[in-house]
Amino acid sequence: MSNPITNKEQQVVYLKERLEIFLEVLDAIDPEKTELEDIDRLIKMMDDLEEKMDQFQNRNEIK
């Protein structure tokens, strides 16, 4: 397991990278062939991103 990211700049870079991955996946989806599982995966990605943002915010508030 890796060390937690505590530096704000690194946190922003991490979130931007994750968001870019999400956007790439979203862009690659063919609306004609999209299934419920694909939508569920996208929702899970956004939930994970939101959770990570909350973790970073809590770490920064504790400092």
Secondary structure, 3 states (H helix, E strand, C coil): CCCCCCCHHHHHHHHHHHHHHHHHHHHHCCCCCCCHHHHHHHHHHHHHHHHHHHHHHHHHHHC
